[in-house]
Amino acid sequence: MKKCLGYGGFGATFLAVEETLPGKPLCVIKQLRPPGDNPNDHIYQMAKELFEREAEILGRLGNHPRLASLRDYFAEPPHFYMVQEFVDGKTLQAEVREKGPFEEGSVKLFLRQMLPVLQYIHEHGTIHRDIKPGNIMRRTTDGELVLIDFGAVKQVGQIPSGSAGELTQFAIGTAGYAPPEQLSMRPVYASDIYALGGTCLYLLTGKSPKDLEIDPQTGEIRWRQYVRVSDAFAQVLDRMLAVSLKQRYSTAGAVLRALDLEPHYNTLAQGVRTHNPPPTTTPASLPQEPTSQDSQASRLAAAIRARKARALQMDGGDTDHGKLTPARLKDALRAGKKDFAGQDLRNYDLQGQVMVGCILSEAVLSHANLREAILEEANLGRANLQKANLQKANLHKAYLSFANLQGADLRNADLTDAYLRNANLRDANLCGANLEGALVADDQLAVARINWATKLPTGAKRSTWWPL
């Protein structure tokens, strides 16, 4: 034993030497010290169970280059011990304290390094539950990031028995990084997505999410005024940090795809530091972010061009000079095509069309007839829907951030759990529409037309009257 690295709760962590291995490498020993020493005590048994589960999960995860591997596990009642790989480096929390907040590009690089780790953990049926800057280390030898401290891990489908009061005595995460469902002892994979988003906020601002202002109506963090990032990246962070599970990314892969399809991908290297240092200032320990000339960005650009080309060539033939006709669009829908991003569909008659999950981001749909269309979970981000007819349309869980709905007819439309943040709702007719669970601000609704039959996000109805 060389020294104590920390202690608290029911345990302590020590730096030690593995005497039996060649070269006598350093290791970390975690000691569990349950309250009391009665093996029959319920709290003692629960602490022991959680500790053993951590060892079991780490053993199942095996060796991963970005995880501190398990070396050994043994018991000397009433104490229990776990031996893990020692990661020589500094936590991201210490890094930010020493060098200041990260640039936008560096935070994107951080996400691209950590999201595959999260994906790996989730694929093994495990939720970490305590992702934060203090639990991510940058290894000194190669600068790689390593996720440590699985003390709060939970295997999906296994929750310790006992009263709620007893459960709260055990680690369930860290304030500011743990989302509401986790604090209610019901974590899901998306809980780790929220914590990773909170970690991004810390890297950008140098502040814990709990120290930032909260929207009193939605419970969401008001963070944008503290940083300068692109709108596209801000939308990704907003969805990672959505309080509602229905609005939040559900998997690490979904976040990676969002980053890949980010419209302004060439800004990966152009993030602005919070304190505006000279443009050439970059933390010494951070790898350089790829530029638009690098192969990664080139692949992203090619992927986006190919995606748009596929959307234009739905029938594999003539593109009619890039114009997707109504007939060809309907044929493409029947064939299962879903990607129509950026298409000019103004004035199209699409009444009753089934367009579940379609990608219509930045599409032009002004004056289009979408009456009773099924657009459930469709991506309409930044789409132009001015004066479109969306009466009785199904927009459940649709993504409409920055969409232009000025003057659109949304009477009796289903907008439950829709994402409407930053959408232009001026003069939009929402009379009789169902907005229960939707993410939309009061100032947006203030410029729209609503009446007694409009169901608001809270589930209530408003007395304001407009004719149907």
Secondary structure, DSSP 4 states (H G I P E B T S, - for coil): --EEEEEETTEEEEEEE-TTSTT--EEEEEEE--SSS-TT-HHHHHHHHHHHHHHHHHHHH---TTB--EEEEEEETTEEEEEEE---EEEHHHHHHHH-PPPHHHHHHHHHHHHHHHHHHHHTTEE----SGGGEEEETTT--EEE---TT-EETT----S-HHHHTTS----TTTS-HHHHTT---HHHHHHHHHHHHHHHHHSS-GGGS-B-TTT--B--GGG----HHHHHHHHHHT-SSTTTS--SHHHHHHHHHT-TTGGGTT----TT---TT---TTSPPPP-TTSHHHHHHHHHHHHHHHHHH-TTSS--TTT---HHHHHHHHHTT--B-TT-B-TT-B-TT-B-TT-B-TT-B-TT-B-TT-B-TT-B-TT-B-TT-B-TT-B-TT-B-TT-B-TT-B-TT-B-TT-B-TT-B-TT-B-TT-B-TT-B--HHHHHTSB--TT-B-TTS-B-------
